[in-house]
Amino acid sequence: MPDKDKSQKGSTKVTQFAEIPLDIILPPKKAIRENITPESVSSLVRSIKAIGIIQPLILKRVGKKYEVVAGHRRVMAADLAGLATAPSIIKSHDKTTTEAIKLHENLYRKDISPIQEAKHLMYLKKHHDLTTAKIASMLGKSATYVKERLSMLTWQKDIREALAAGYINYSVARELTKITDDETRTSYLSYGIANGVTPSVARQWRKQWHDTENLPQDPAQVEPAPVTANRSAGYQVNCVLCSETVPLTEAQTIYAHQKCLEKIEQ
């Protein structure tokens, strides 16, 4: 007999544990992860071959088949490992609860990019008619967090693509997207991808660009700026060791304590 979980309101939710054949398990209708490949689950395949599936899938009935609610990667890995069935938990939930389970299964894992997260949150707003406050409640996050995530979908394409690919992190992307001049932003982004960049460095770049953009138009009033947006010579920065101005492409990112930098600058 299937186990039954009773909610506080007295309604009955049926939970059934079973070994389900992989050939009747459907992928999620809307997957959060967009980049699941055989290569991305190779380590999981090795684990399943060695010790099997430790954490059961969570499925829901769809006619005579089952749709994945949680465990999309495990399904692919199990198939690649040569399994015929997978241990599964079949639950009966409404659409909102199903989406909440997906969120908690996926969004706290390192391999989910902020852009994938933002896209799924927007999907929930559009297709499940959920408010920002409701989504925030489902996530256990603030409404501000959800709004900031959704705002990423309006960022420049080059920033979104770099963030989705993992070339830069969210904090760096948030600083660079504030640089509205395409040429300047592309230069900084290219350098950051090639050499690495911390949020503090990206913040400095953004401030330097802002200061340059807001220099007085009268040449007599212009003070020397730490970064020069010279279209012909390229973008320049001051070396923290010798103070010499060098092209950004010839500079290297360094990591140091703030107190150490203060000693260098003295």
Backbone as CSV, one residue per row, in Angstrom:
resi,resn,N_x,N_y,N_z,CA_x,CA_y,CA_z,C_x,C_y,C_z
1,MET,0.856,-1.198,0.000,0.000,0.000,0.000,0.882,1.235,0.000
2,PRO,0.537,2.261,-0.818,1.331,3.470,-0.826,1.211,4.227,0.480
3,ASP,2.327,4.893,0.854,2.284,5.732,2.036,1.461,6.975,1.721
4,LYS,0.825,7.535,2.765,0.030,8.735,2.570,0.485,9.806,3.548
5,ASP,0.647,11.043,3.000,0.999,12.191,3.826,-0.208,13.110,3.898
6,LYS,-0.619,13.467,5.099,-1.778,14.337,5.251,-1.318,15.756,5.522
7,SER,-1.891,16.716,4.799,-1.555,18.122,4.996,-2.291,18.642,6.219
8,GLN,-1.959,19.893,6.611,-2.577,20.484,7.793,-4.072,20.700,7.598
9,LYS,-4.492,20.858,6.346,-5.910,21.091,6.094,-6.708,19.792,6.013
10,GLY,-6.011,18.678,6.129,-6.731,17.413,6.142,-6.790,16.723,4.807
11,SER,-6.324,17.380,3.741,-6.337,16.736,2.433,-5.251,15.684,2.371
12,THR,-5.437,14.675,1.547,-4.493,13.574,1.473,-3.651,13.656,0.215
13,LYS,-2.324,13.606,0.393,-1.397,13.564,-0.724,-0.780,12.174,-0.767
14,VAL,-0.874,11.507,-1.889,-0.374,10.151,-2.011,1.098,10.173,-2.410
15,THR,1.921,9.454,-1.666,3.334,9.306,-1.980,3.611,7.826,-2.160
16,GLN,4.102,7.455,-3.322,4.352,6.048,-3.633,5.824,5.849,-3.972
17,PHE,6.429,4.822,-3.425,7.824,4.488,-3.698,7.855,3.278,-4.632
18,ALA,8.624,3.378,-5.719,8.657,2.271,-6.681,9.889,2.360,-7.567
19,GLU,10.228,1.215,-8.175,11.263,1.186,-9.213,10.544,1.420,-10.548
20,ILE,10.852,2.525,-11.199,10.157,2.893,-12.430,11.079,2.670,-13.637
21,PRO,10.587,1.980,-14.680,11.395,1.787,-15.898,11.780,3.133,-16.524
22,LEU,13.024,3.256,-16.922,13.505,4.512,-17.492,12.785,4.881,-18.782
23,ASP,12.311,3.861,-19.525,11.699,4.152,-20.827,10.300,4.760,-20.715
24,ILE,9.762,4.862,-19.499,8.471,5.539,-19.351,8.613,6.794,-18.483
25,ILE,9.863,7.242,-18.289,10.113,8.481,-17.549,10.387,9.598,-18.549
26,LEU,9.587,10.641,-18.489,9.714,11.783,-19.393,10.555,12.885,-18.751
27,PRO,11.302,13.638,-19.542,12.037,14.779,-18.994,11.065,15.845,-18.513
28,PRO,11.483,16.744,-17.649,10.569,17.789,-17.177,10.088,18.660,-18.332
29,LYS,8.832,19.058,-18.264,8.257,19.890,-19.328,9.043,21.177,-19.489
30,LYS,9.468,21.764,-18.377,10.302,22.955,-18.394,11.472,22.720,-17.454
31,ALA,12.628,22.380,-18.030,13.811,22.089,-17.221,14.528,23.379,-16.858
32,ILE,15.033,23.456,-15.625,15.818,24.621,-15.211,17.192,24.567,-15.867
33,ARG,17.776,23.367,-15.861,19.100,23.204,-16.477,18.940,23.121,-17.990
34,GLU,19.721,23.931,-18.698,19.626,23.963,-20.151,20.791,23.251,-20.826
35,ASN,21.737,22.780,-20.058,22.978,22.282,-20.660,23.371,20.899,-20.157
36,ILE,22.387,20.041,-19.940,22.710,18.681,-19.502,23.155,17.872,-20.714
37,THR,24.378,17.372,-20.669,24.958,16.565,-21.738,25.567,15.310,-21.127
38,PRO,25.844,14.298,-21.939,26.519,13.107,-21.404,27.827,13.456,-20.701
39,GLU,28.540,14.447,-21.226,29.810,14.846,-20.610,29.587,15.460,-19.232
40,SER,28.494,16.212,-19.080,28.256,16.900,-17.813,27.833,15.958,-16.688
41,VAL,27.418,14.728,-17.029,27.005,13.770,-15.992,27.965,12.575,-15.920
42,SER,29.140,12.710,-16.513,30.075,11.579,-16.575,30.479,11.084,-15.197
43,SER,30.727,12.011,-14.267,31.119,11.583,-12.918,29.950,10.910,-12.203
44,LEU,28.734,11.387,-12.466,27.551,10.769,-11.868,27.324,9.376,-12.435
45,VAL,27.605,9.195,-13.710,27.497,7.871,-14.336,28.432,6.887,-13.642
46,ARG,29.670,7.321,-13.400,30.640,6.443,-12.720,30.162,6.084,-11.319
47,SER,29.577,7.055,-10.625,29.073,6.808,-9.272,27.922,5.808,-9.289
48,ILE,27.007,5.970,-10.238,25.854,5.060,-10.324,26.306,3.650,-10.676
49,LYS,27.287,3.526,-11.548,27.808,2.201,-11.894,28.433,1.532,-10.678
50,ALA,29.028,2.349,-9.807,29.726,1.797,-8.645,28.786,1.450,-7.499
51,ILE,27.838,2.347,-7.186,27.002,2.142,-5.996,25.509,2.325,-6.246
52,GLY,25.119,2.591,-7.477,23.702,2.772,-7.774,23.215,4.181,-7.483
53,ILE,21.905,4.384,-7.594,21.289,5.686,-7.331,20.978,5.798,-5.844
54,ILE,21.621,6.746,-5.180,21.440,6.912,-3.736,20.168,7.695,-3.427
55,GLN,19.949,8.771,-4.168,18.786,9.634,-3.932,17.719,9.353,-4.978
56,PRO,16.533,8.897,-4.571,15.482,8.567,-5.541,15.043,9.784,-6.356
57,LEU,14.510,9.514,-7.547,13.905,10.568,-8.353,12.579,10.977,-7.721
58,ILE,12.133,12.166,-8.038,10.773,12.566,-7.682,10.009,12.726,-8.990
59,LEU,8.928,11.983,-9.130,8.171,11.952,-10.379,6.706,12.296,-10.122
60,LYS,6.013,12.655,-11.206,4.567,12.810,-11.148,3.958,12.059,-12.326
61,ARG,2.756,11.557,-12.146,2.106,10.790,-13.199,1.650,11.708,-14.336
62,VAL,1.883,11.247,-15.554,1.382,11.930,-16.753,0.798,10.832,-17.640
63,GLY,-0.490,10.583,-17.512,-1.111,9.479,-18.231,-0.544,8.155,-17.743
64,LYS,0.010,7.369,-18.668,0.599,6.077,-18.304,2.109,6.190,-18.082
65,LYS,2.620,7.412,-18.146,4.051,7.624,-17.935,4.277,8.537,-16.742
66,TYR,5.541,8.919,-16.542,5.900,9.759,-15.413,6.814,10.892,-15.896
67,GLU,6.612,12.061,-15.334,7.460,13.208,-15.670,8.375,13.526,-14.502
68,VAL,9.617,13.868,-14.815,10.594,14.186,-13.776,10.254,15.521,-13.115
69,VAL,10.165,15.514,-11.814,10.032,16.742,-11.034,11.399,17.127,-10.490
70,ALA,12.130,16.135,-9.970,13.482,16.349,-9.467,14.321,15.120,-9.798
71,GLY,15.486,15.357,-10.399,16.364,14.240,-10.727,16.641,14.090,-12.216
72,HIS,16.552,15.183,-12.969,16.760,15.139,-14.418,18.144,14.576,-14.767
73,ARG,19.185,15.027,-14.067,20.541,14.545,-14.332,20.668,13.066,-13.999
74,ARG,20.003,12.648,-12.916,20.077,11.247,-12.500,19.453,10.319,-13.536
75,VAL,18.393,10.782,-14.192,17.748,9.967,-15.232,18.712,9.733,-16.387
76,MET,19.353,10.814,-16.876,20.298,10.670,-17.979,21.474,9.792,-17.577
77,ALA,21.991,10.005,-16.378,23.142,9.232,-15.912,22.784,7.759,-15.748
78,ALA,21.586,7.482,-15.235,21.141,6.098,-15.053,21.044,5.381,-16.393
79,ASP,20.530,6.093,-17.395,20.413,5.514,-18.733,21.800,5.217,-19.306
80,LEU,22.722,6.176,-19.150,24.083,5.990,-19.657,24.812,4.885,-18.898
81,ALA,24.430,4.686,-17.644,25.059,3.640,-16.831,24.490,2.259,-17.137
82,GLY,23.434,2.209,-17.964,22.874,0.922,-18.359,21.778,0.393,-17.462
83,LEU,21.229,1.224,-16.576,20.148,0.785,-15.705,18.840,0.697,-16.486
84,ALA,17.982,-0.191,-16.074,16.660,-0.324,-16.706,15.599,0.419,-15.916
85,THR,15.805,0.530,-14.597,14.837,1.202,-13.734,15.565,2.157,-12.804
86,ALA,14.798,3.003,-12.139,15.372,3.927,-11.165,14.452,4.019,-9.956
87,PRO,15.002,4.025,-8.750,14.169,4.189,-7.558,13.512,5.566,-7.588
88,SER,12.227,5.599,-7.361,11.494,6.855,-7.547,10.441,7.056,-6.473
89,ILE,10.154,8.316,-6.230,9.062,8.723,-5.358,8.027,9.391,-6.250
90,ILE,6.824,8.832,-6.306,5.765,9.404,-7.124,4.850,10.200,-6.212
91,LYS,4.738,11.499,-6.494,3.933,12.371,-5.653,2.832,13.031,-6.455
92,SER,1.745,13.341,-5.762,0.619,14.050,-6.362,0.603,15.467,-5.806
93,HIS,0.984,16.425,-6.652,1.032,17.826,-6.222,0.415,18.711,-7.282
94,ASP,-0.003,19.898,-6.873,-0.456,20.865,-7.865,0.755,21.467,-8.565
95,LYS,0.510,22.254,-9.624,1.605,22.789,-10.437,2.538,23.682,-9.632
96,THR,1.977,24.496,-8.742,2.802,25.416,-7.964,3.762,24.666,-7.050
97,THR,3.257,23.627,-6.377,4.105,22.835,-5.491,5.166,22.089,-6.284
98,THR,4.792,21.589,-7.458,5.756,20.904,-8.322,6.902,21.833,-8.691
99,GLU,6.578,23.074,-9.051,7.614,24.036,-9.416,8.473,24.394,-8.207
100,ALA,7.879,24.451,-7.031,8.640,24.744,-5.811,9.669,23.652,-5.554
101,ILE,9.285,22.397,-5.777,10.214,21.279,-5.606,11.365,21.402,-6.591
102,LYS,11.062,21.744,-7.844,12.109,21.930,-8.860,13.101,23.000,-8.424
103,LEU,12.569,24.108,-7.921,13.429,25.211,-7.511,14.389,24.772,-6.417
104,HIS,13.866,24.123,-5.403,14.711,23.718,-4.279,15.673,22.590,-4.660
105,GLU,15.307,21.802,-5.656,16.186,20.732,-6.125,17.370,21.294,-6.891
106,ASN,17.168,22.396,-7.604,18.172,22.868,-8.548,18.886,24.161,-8.187
107,LEU,18.174,25.127,-7.661,18.734,26.467,-7.581,19.825,26.640,-6.534
108,TYR,20.003,25.712,-5.639,21.048,25.838,-4.635,22.287,25.020,-4.997
109,ARG,22.358,24.606,-6.248,23.507,23.837,-6.717,24.432,24.737,-7.520
110,LYS,25.738,24.493,-7.417,26.734,25.387,-8.000,26.682,25.433,-9.521
111,ASP,26.217,24.355,-10.160,26.274,24.324,-11.619,25.052,24.948,-12.282
112,ILE,24.190,25.586,-11.494,23.083,26.351,-12.059,23.534,27.796,-12.171
113,SER,23.557,28.318,-13.395,24.015,29.699,-13.571,22.907,30.663,-13.167
114,PRO,23.258,31.879,-12.744,22.236,32.870,-12.409,21.286,33.158,-13.572
115,ILE,21.797,33.066,-14.808,20.949,33.314,-15.973,19.904,32.207,-16.124
116,GLN,20.289,30.947,-15.913,19.321,29.847,-15.957,18.252,30.043,-14.877
117,GLU,18.708,30.468,-13.708,17.775,30.728,-12.615,16.791,31.830,-13.005
118,ALA,17.320,32.915,-13.558,16.472,34.047,-13.942,15.440,33.634,-14.988
119,LYS,15.861,32.843,-15.958,14.941,32.397,-17.010,13.803,31.562,-16.422
120,HIS,14.132,30.710,-15.460,13.075,29.874,-14.892,12.131,30.700,-14.023
121,LEU,12.663,31.674,-13.314,11.794,32.539,-12.516,10.828,33.312,-13.422
122,MET,11.331,33.759,-14.576,10.463,34.459,-15.516,9.404,33.505,-16.082
123,TYR,9.802,32.261,-16.313,8.848,31.241,-16.785,7.717,31.070,-15.765
124,LEU,8.072,31.060,-14.491,7.050,30.910,-13.456,6.087,32.095,-13.463
125,LYS,6.620,33.290,-13.642,5.764,34.485,-13.662,4.800,34.450,-14.843
126,LYS,5.306,34.055,-16.005,4.507,34.117,-17.221,3.521,32.955,-17.350
127,HIS,3.978,31.740,-17.020,3.171,30.554,-17.303,2.399,30.020,-16.101
128,HIS,2.779,30.454,-14.901,2.053,29.993,-13.712,1.395,31.149,-12.972
129,ASP,1.511,32.338,-13.577,0.850,33.526,-13.027,1.225,33.731,-11.556
130,LEU,2.515,33.596,-11.269,2.993,33.778,-9.900,3.567,35.183,-9.726
131,THR,3.274,35.792,-8.618,3.804,37.117,-8.329,5.245,36.997,-7.838
132,THR,5.939,38.117,-7.838,7.306,38.145,-7.321,7.331,37.718,-5.856
133,ALA,6.347,38.178,-5.097,6.276,37.827,-3.676,6.064,36.332,-3.480
134,LYS,5.227,35.709,-4.326,4.962,34.275,-4.206,6.215,33.473,-4.549
135,ILE,6.908,33.878,-5.609,8.144,33.187,-5.986,9.175,33.310,-4.880
136,ALA,9.283,34.503,-4.305,10.234,34.724,-3.212,9.923,33.807,-2.031
137,SER,8.631,33.654,-1.741,8.211,32.770,-0.652,8.570,31.322,-0.947
138,MET,8.373,30.899,-2.200,8.718,29.532,-2.603,10.210,29.271,-2.445
139,LEU,11.026,30.303,-2.735,12.477,30.159,-2.674,13.035,30.329,-1.269
140,GLY,12.248,30.969,-0.414,12.790,31.330,0.892,13.726,32.520,0.768
141,LYS,13.472,33.358,-0.242,14.298,34.538,-0.495,13.427,35.790,-0.385
142,SER,14.082,36.963,-0.457,13.342,38.218,-0.428,12.814,38.556,-1.816
143,ALA,11.821,39.430,-1.861,11.292,39.893,-3.147,12.364,40.651,-3.919
144,THR,13.237,41.348,-3.196,14.336,42.079,-3.844,15.262,41.128,-4.572
145,TYR,15.539,39.987,-3.956,16.390,38.975,-4.600,15.788,38.535,-5.924
146,VAL,14.488,38.253,-5.928,13.819,37.786,-7.152,13.836,38.883,-8.212
147,LYS,13.575,40.121,-7.813,13.577,41.240,-8.763,14.962,41.417,-9.387
148,GLU,16.006,41.292,-8.572,17.371,41.450,-9.090,17.704,40.333,-10.071
149,ARG,17.254,39.114,-9.761,17.492,38.004,-10.672,16.763,38.230,-12.005
150,LEU,15.514,38.642,-11.937,14.751,38.879,-13.157,15.335,40.015,-13.985
151,SER,15.911,41.002,-13.322,16.484,42.139,-14.052,17.659,41.728,-14.925
152,MET,18.297,40.587,-14.614,19.425,40.127,-15.424,19.022,39.864,-16.871
153,LEU,17.769,39.536,-17.082,17.301,39.232,-18.436,17.255,40.475,-19.317
154,THR,17.406,41.658,-18.711,17.454,42.906,-19.478,18.894,43.380,-19.685
155,TRP,19.860,42.671,-19.126,21.259,43.069,-19.284,21.711,42.899,-20.729
156,GLN,22.854,43.530,-21.050,23.406,43.424,-22.394,23.715,41.964,-22.723
157,LYS,23.570,41.602,-23.986,23.718,40.216,-24.421,25.093,39.657,-24.089
158,ASP,26.161,40.466,-24.287,27.507,39.944,-24.043,27.715,39.609,-22.570
159,ILE,27.132,40.400,-21.681,27.238,40.140,-20.246,26.449,38.889,-19.876
160,ARG,25.232,38.761,-20.415,24.416,37.569,-20.120,25.104,36.299,-20.580
161,GLU,25.683,36.335,-21.769,26.333,35.143,-22.313,27.570,34.764,-21.494
162,ALA,28.361,35.751,-21.092,29.560,35.476,-20.297,29.187,34.912,-18.930
163,LEU,28.129,35.431,-18.343,27.666,34.947,-17.045,27.114,33.534,-17.157
164,ALA,26.322,33.273,-18.193,25.742,31.943,-18.388,26.821,30.893,-18.624
165,ALA,27.907,31.292,-19.299,29.002,30.363,-19.596,29.947,30.178,-18.416
166,GLY,29.782,30.987,-17.367,30.639,30.870,-16.199,31.965,31.586,-16.330
167,TYR,32.087,32.455,-17.332,33.341,33.189,-17.520,33.512,34.288,-16.471
168,ILE,32.409,34.839,-15.990,32.423,35.837,-14.925,31.333,35.470,-13.933
169,ASN,31.446,35.998,-12.713,30.407,35.687,-11.733,29.363,36.801,-11.680
170,TYR,28.349,36.586,-10.877,27.220,37.513,-10.834,27.640,38.914,-10.403
171,SER,28.474,39.011,-9.373,28.869,40.320,-8.858,29.665,41.122,-9.886
172,VAL,30.532,40.435,-10.640,31.285,41.097,-11.702,30.334,41.556,-12.806
173,ALA,29.421,40.682,-13.202,28.464,41.021,-14.258,27.611,42.222,-13.868
174,ARG,27.211,42.283,-12.619,26.368,43.393,-12.150,27.090,44.730,-12.270
175,GLU,28.401,44.734,-12.044,29.175,45.965,-12.201,29.357,46.326,-13.670
176,LEU,29.725,45.340,-14.489,30.010,45.612,-15.902,28.769,46.045,-16.673
177,THR,27.611,45.529,-16.283,26.398,45.886,-17.028,26.034,47.349,-16.853
178,LYS,26.580,47.992,-15.825,26.330,49.422,-15.596,27.154,50.304,-16.532
179,ILE,28.138,49.702,-17.218,28.925,50.443,-18.210,28.145,50.402,-19.517
180,THR,27.508,51.492,-19.850,26.592,51.503,-20.992,27.280,51.740,-22.329
181,ASP,28.533,52.182,-22.310,29.266,52.340,-23.565,29.736,50.964,-24.028
182,ASP,29.265,50.538,-25.193,29.526,49.181,-25.668,31.015,48.887,-25.823
183,GLU,31.767,49.842,-26.374,33.180,49.598,-26.626,33.967,49.442,-25.325
184,THR,33.664,50.324,-24.373,34.336,50.247,-23.075,34.004,48.939,-22.370
185,ARG,32.712,48.600,-22.335,32.286,47.376,-21.649,32.901,46.134,-22.295
186,THR,32.919,46.090,-23.616,33.491,44.949,-24.327,34.972,44.798,-24.025
187,SER,35.670,45.921,-23.941,37.103,45.878,-23.638,37.351,45.297,-22.250
188,TYR,36.614,45.798,-21.264,36.759,45.299,-19.896,36.338,43.829,-19.802
189,LEU,35.233,43.485,-20.448,34.735,42.119,-20.391,35.737,41.149,-21.010
190,SER,36.274,41.500,-22.152,37.251,40.633,-22.826,38.468,40.412,-21.950
191,TYR,38.925,41.496,-21.324,40.075,41.379,-20.430,39.740,40.492,-19.229
192,GLY,38.560,40.693,-18.658,38.165,39.908,-17.496,38.050,38.422,-17.801
193,ILE,37.522,38.091,-18.980,37.401,36.693,-19.377,38.778,36.070,-19.578
194,ALA,39.688,36.826,-20.188,41.017,36.296,-20.496,41.909,36.181,-19.270
195,ASN,41.775,37.104,-18.329,42.713,37.169,-17.211,42.091,36.957,-15.842
196,GLY,40.777,36.945,-15.794,40.104,36.845,-14.508,39.877,38.231,-13.926
197,VAL,38.795,38.387,-13.195,38.498,39.688,-12.586,37.651,39.464,-11.341
198,THR,37.984,40.199,-10.285,37.217,40.128,-9.044,36.136,41.197,-9.039
199,PRO,35.116,41.043,-8.190,34.079,42.081,-8.105,34.642,43.448,-7.750
200,SER,35.654,43.493,-6.875,36.218,44.785,-6.485,36.911,45.469,-7.655
201,VAL,37.597,44.691,-8.498,38.251,45.264,-9.675,37.197,45.738,-10.673
202,ALA,36.163,44.944,-10.882,35.095,45.341,-11.794,34.414,46.614,-11.305
203,ARG,34.265,46.732,-9.987,33.659,47.941,-9.416,34.549,49.156,-9.682
204,GLN,35.857,48.953,-9.582,36.784,50.040,-9.866,36.707,50.453,-11.331
205,TRP,36.629,49.450,-12.215,36.494,49.759,-13.645,35.242,50.591,-13.900
206,ARG,34.138,50.178,-13.290,32.873,50.892,-13.496,32.964,52.330,-12.994
207,LYS,33.584,52.522,-11.828,33.730,53.874,-11.275,34.644,54.724,-12.152
208,GLN,35.733,54.119,-12.641,36.650,54.859,-13.488,35.974,55.277,-14.798
209,TRP,35.194,54.369,-15.365,34.463,54.707,-16.592,33.483,55.836,-16.327
210,HIS,32.758,55.741,-15.196,31.778,56.765,-14.852,32.459,58.122,-14.686
211,ASP,33.612,58.130,-14.011,34.327,59.390,-13.814,34.786,59.976,-15.147
212,THR,35.253,59.116,-16.045,35.714,59.572,-17.354,34.564,60.135,-18.175
213,GLU,33.413,59.435,-18.122,32.253,59.886,-18.881,31.728,61.228,-18.397
214,ASN,31.982,61.551,-17.127,31.438,62.776,-16.548,32.479,63.878,-16.383
215,LEU,33.607,63.762,-17.119,34.607,64.827,-17.086,34.036,66.099,-17.709
216,PRO,34.436,67.284,-17.233,33.973,68.541,-17.835,34.359,68.612,-19.302
217,GLN,33.515,69.237,-20.111,33.781,69.344,-21.531,34.854,70.376,-21.851
218,ASP,35.032,71.391,-20.988,36.051,72.411,-21.203,37.422,71.808,-20.925
219,PRO,38.331,71.676,-21.899,39.639,71.057,-21.686,40.422,71.698,-20.556
220,ALA,40.192,72.979,-20.311,40.932,73.660,-19.255,40.534,73.176,-17.870
221,GLN,39.336,72.560,-17.769,38.854,72.086,-16.471,39.126,70.610,-16.231
222,VAL,39.673,69.949,-17.229,39.856,68.502,-17.130,41.030,68.162,-16.229
223,GLU,40.784,67.336,-15.218,41.834,66.829,-14.342,42.264,65.454,-14.837
224,PRO,43.523,65.068,-14.589,43.971,63.732,-15.014,43.082,62.653,-14.401
225,ALA,42.645,61.719,-15.219,41.782,60.618,-14.755,42.583,59.340,-14.650
226,PRO,42.274,58.431,-13.691,43.023,57.185,-13.533,42.880,56.246,-14.711
227,VAL,41.754,56.319,-15.428,41.570,55.500,-16.625,41.200,56.421,-17.765
228,THR,41.893,56.302,-18.882,41.652,57.168,-20.029,40.953,56.407,-21.129
229,ALA,39.762,56.835,-21.492,39.014,56.199,-22.575,39.450,56.823,-23.886
230,ASN,40.569,56.355,-24.404,41.123,56.882,-25.647,40.837,55.885,-26.751
231,ARG,40.010,56.263,-27.688,39.537,55.326,-28.700,40.676,54.783,-29.558
232,SER,41.716,55.578,-29.781,42.800,55.124,-30.651,43.866,54.353,-29.893
233,ALA,44.161,54.789,-28.643,45.231,54.147,-27.883,44.732,52.975,-27.057
234,GLY,43.415,52.862,-26.858,42.872,51.792,-26.034,42.728,52.249,-24.603
235,TYR,42.193,51.391,-23.747,41.943,51.768,-22.361,43.189,51.540,-21.528
236,GLN,43.454,52.504,-20.621,44.678,52.485,-19.850,44.388,52.493,-18.360
237,VAL,45.308,51.919,-17.599,45.207,51.903,-16.142,46.562,52.256,-15.559
238,ASN,46.566,52.637,-14.288,47.810,52.942,-13.599,48.312,51.722,-12.852
239,CYS,49.586,51.380,-13.035,50.192,50.269,-12.315,50.255,50.616,-10.832
240,VAL,49.840,49.673,-9.962,49.834,49.945,-8.519,51.238,49.900,-7.923
241,LEU,52.204,49.399,-8.683,53.578,49.308,-8.179,54.425,50.513,-8.579
242,CYS,54.366,50.886,-9.875,55.222,51.987,-10.344,54.433,53.230,-10.739
243,SER,53.099,53.129,-10.723,52.207,54.236,-11.072,52.257,54.624,-12.545
244,GLU,53.004,53.900,-13.360,53.074,54.209,-14.785,51.762,53.821,-15.463
245,THR,51.313,54.632,-16.412,50.097,54.339,-17.170,50.408,53.339,-18.273
246,VAL,49.640,52.242,-18.295,49.862,51.195,-19.288,48.533,50.807,-19.917
247,PRO,48.542,50.280,-21.157,47.297,49.804,-21.770,46.685,48.680,-20.929
248,LEU,45.381,48.649,-20.855,44.685,47.619,-20.080,45.088,46.216,-20.519
249,THR,45.316,46.040,-21.816,45.656,44.709,-22.329,47.031,44.238,-21.882
250,GLU,47.876,45.180,-21.383,49.206,44.800,-20.906,49.255,44.672,-19.389
251,ALA,48.130,44.930,-18.724,48.076,44.835,-17.263,47.644,43.437,-16.851
252,GLN,47.936,43.085,-15.607,47.557,41.791,-15.064,46.768,41.987,-13.776
253,THR,45.826,41.107,-13.526,45.057,41.160,-12.289,45.889,40.596,-11.145
254,ILE,45.926,41.299,-10.013,46.631,40.803,-8.838,45.644,40.737,-7.678
255,TYR,45.923,39.894,-6.706,45.075,39.744,-5.546,45.901,40.092,-4.308
256,ALA,45.410,41.003,-3.493,46.171,41.443,-2.331,45.216,41.946,-1.258
257,HIS,45.692,41.918,0.015,44.924,42.509,1.096,44.862,44.014,0.895
258,GLN,43.796,44.622,1.402,43.663,46.066,1.295,44.822,46.759,2.003
259,LYS,45.240,46.246,3.185,46.330,46.879,3.931,47.654,46.793,3.180
260,CYS,47.812,45.713,2.386,49.036,45.591,1.592,49.043,46.598,0.447
261,LEU,47.886,46.780,-0.168,47.788,47.766,-1.244,48.067,49.164,-0.718
262,GLU,47.599,49.446,0.508,47.840,50.759,1.100,49.324,50.996,1.316
263,LYS,50.061,49.948,1.687,51.504,50.078,1.868,52.194,50.355,0.539
264,ILE,51.721,49.687,-0.528,52.303,49.880,-1.856,52.095,51.311,-2.326
265,GLU,50.887,51.844,-2.044,50.544,53.167,-2.534,51.198,54.285,-1.738
266,GLN,51.750,53.983,-0.548,52.388,55.011,0.271,53.738,55.458,-0.312
